[in-house]
Amino acid sequence: MATTPAFNPPTRVLMGPGPSGANPRVIRAMAAPILGHLDPEFTRIMDNCRTMLRQVLRTENTLTLATPGTGTSGMEAAVMNLVEPGDKVVVGVAGYFADRICQMAERAGGVVTRVTAPWGSPVDPEQMRQAIRAAGKVKLVAVVHAETSTGVQTPVAPIAAIAHEAGALMLADCVTSLGGVPVEADGWGVDAIYSGTQKCLSAPPGLSPLTMSARAADAIRARETPCNSWYLDLGLLEAYWDDRRSYHHTAPISMIYALHEALALVLEEGLEERWARHERNGRALQLGLEAMGLVLHADEGYRLPVLTTVRIPEGVADAEVRGALLKRNSMEIGGGLGDLRGKVWRIGLMGESSTPGNVFLFLSSLAKILREQGYAADGRAALSAASARIAAG
Ligand SMILES: Cc1ncc(COP(=O)(O)O)c(C=O)c1O
């Protein structure tokens, strides 16, 4: 008999920028029997996913589905379908992921204007307005709602209003926000949103929920050139997700099961209650970090509760701290990305991972490791600040 490699993934406390921990109900759903991708029982599950997705995204949009692939697939689907060669695109760039949108829009042949903001601040609506005016006849305006690289939240509604005044479509990346902080597709007047399963929805990575307004769907139908991506052509994808059930790809069956259960869990908890839980735990973590003596990186008033960036104190070894958390506590946090590499830690409290227990465990573990590194972290003050915030509800 052949000897095969051991397979023992450990249980981690996932407090990085994603993936987050998945609920056991989601994991169990993935062990359900595989159905054919056109089996009526399976397409009923797809329909339920669409209905629940609309509720979680707060939209009535017909064109609502999940693209096969991680969050980047939703980003690529949105950009490739909405941008044609020569189209003008204005993107608010205040972090790593907005730059990825620009790169994709350029690959689609778009003429891109980047409106930049420091990595730690939100995108400025007035600068967006000026750039949109200067560009003239803009087709698409895009921002990242929750920048996972910086921990900053950019309010989308004011920028959507500016885009619409100029006759442009509005796209928002809600990969890190959906299911954790308020996302109101229709309320904000956004034309396109994509997200990911592995952040605040707490399913494994592998699908990207996506919704498009009627205006965006019309713009896709009115394209002069076919979408540059065949796999992510929303016209073709929709013909599989709607009643036509026209074969396009073999759906990732078990991931659709996972999405189904993850969405059901969100709705059973209640969206408002879920947002409040993320807010409470996130603010408790941030108050705890400050009480410990550390400095939060993101601008006050725009800090995401689901992803906190904290500056690494002078003289503290980034990799050693993260390594010790992983080795001793089986706890993952993220290092800085792009411009913030080596400068900040990124601590996620998303979905299942957003618990008071994780906040306390992280704060006490970090304080101990920092003290070993020669930084006088006040662990007691951190825990008492965090528990006071949690007790306040
Ligand atoms: C804001 C944002 N957009 C897009 C992505 C890309 O998603 P994925 O890594 O699932 O492809 C991420 C991933 O972290 C993200 O945080």
The ligand as a Gaussian input file, in Angstrom:
#p B3LYP/6-31G(d) Opt

LIG

0 1
 C      -11.358000      44.857000      -0.456000
 C      -10.969000      43.611000      -1.185000
 N      -11.242000      43.497000      -2.497000
 C      -10.908000      42.412000      -3.189000
 C      -10.271000      41.351000      -2.597000
 C       -9.898000      40.151000      -3.396000
 O      -10.580000      39.033000      -2.931000
 P       -9.986000      37.543000      -3.047000
 O       -8.677000      37.523000      -2.350000
 O      -11.055000      36.745000      -2.360000
 O       -9.888000      37.232000      -4.486000
 C       -9.972000      41.402000      -1.247000
 C       -9.264000      40.293000      -0.575000
 O       -8.784000      40.389000       0.520000
 C      -10.334000      42.553000      -0.527000
 O      -10.063000      42.653000       0.774000

